[in-house]
Amino acid sequence: MTEITVSLIAFAGTLVGSLGGILAANKLSSYRIEQLEKKVAKHNNLVERMYAVESSVKSAHHRIDDLRNEIE
C-alpha cells in the first residue's frame, strides 16, 4: 500500500511540475509574440510614412522640373 501512495504522490508532483512548465512556457511565448507584434506595427507605420515621403518627394521633383522648364 505504501508503494502505491508514494507512486501517486510522485505522479501528482510530476503532473504539477509539467503543467507549471507548460504554463510558464506559454506565458513566455505569449509575451514574445506580443513584443514581435509591436515591432511589426512600428515597421508597418514606418513603411506607410516612407510611402508618403516618397510621394511628396516625387511631387516636389515634378514641380522643380516644371519651374526649370519655365525658366528655360
C-alpha positions as CSV (number, residue, x, y, z in Angstrom):
1,M,0.0,0.0,0.0
2,T,2.8,2.4,0.7
3,E,4.3,1.9,-2.7
4,I,1.0,2.9,-4.3
5,T,0.8,6.0,-2.1
6,V,4.4,7.0,-3.0
7,S,3.8,6.4,-6.6
8,L,0.6,8.5,-6.5
9,I,2.4,11.4,-4.8
10,A,5.2,11.2,-7.3
11,F,2.7,11.2,-10.1
12,A,1.0,14.2,-8.7
13,G,4.3,16.0,-8.3
14,T,5.2,15.2,-11.9
15,L,1.9,16.4,-13.1
16,V,2.1,19.7,-11.2
17,G,5.6,20.3,-12.4
18,S,4.8,19.5,-16.0
19,L,1.7,21.8,-16.0
20,G,3.7,24.5,-14.3
21,G,6.4,24.3,-17.0
22,I,3.8,24.3,-19.8
23,L,2.1,27.4,-18.3
24,A,5.4,29.2,-17.9
25,A,6.5,28.4,-21.5
26,N,3.1,29.5,-22.8
27,K,3.3,32.8,-20.9
28,L,6.8,33.5,-22.2
29,S,5.7,32.7,-25.8
30,S,2.7,35.0,-25.5
31,Y,5.0,37.8,-24.2
32,R,7.4,37.3,-27.1
33,I,4.7,37.2,-29.7
34,E,3.3,40.5,-28.2
35,Q,6.7,42.1,-28.5
36,L,7.0,41.0,-32.1
37,E,3.6,42.3,-32.9
38,K,4.6,45.7,-31.5
39,K,7.8,45.7,-33.7
40,V,5.8,44.8,-36.8
41,A,3.3,47.6,-36.1
42,K,6.2,50.1,-35.8
43,H,7.7,48.7,-39.0
44,N,4.4,49.0,-40.8
45,N,4.0,52.6,-39.6
46,L,7.4,53.4,-41.0
47,V,6.6,51.8,-44.3
48,E,3.4,53.9,-44.6
49,R,5.3,57.1,-43.6
50,M,8.1,56.4,-46.2
51,Y,5.5,55.9,-48.9
52,A,4.1,59.3,-48.1
53,V,7.6,60.8,-48.1
54,E,8.4,59.2,-51.4
55,S,5.2,60.6,-52.9
56,S,5.9,64.0,-51.6
57,V,9.5,64.0,-52.9
58,K,8.2,62.8,-56.3
59,S,5.8,65.7,-56.4
60,A,8.5,68.1,-55.4
61,H,10.8,66.9,-58.2
62,H,8.0,67.4,-60.7
63,R,7.4,70.9,-59.5
64,I,11.2,71.6,-59.7
65,D,11.3,70.2,-63.2
66,D,8.3,72.4,-64.2
67,L,10.0,75.5,-62.8
68,R,13.2,74.7,-64.6
69,N,11.3,74.4,-67.9
70,E,9.6,77.7,-67.3
71,I,12.9,79.4,-66.6
72,E,14.5,78.0,-69.8
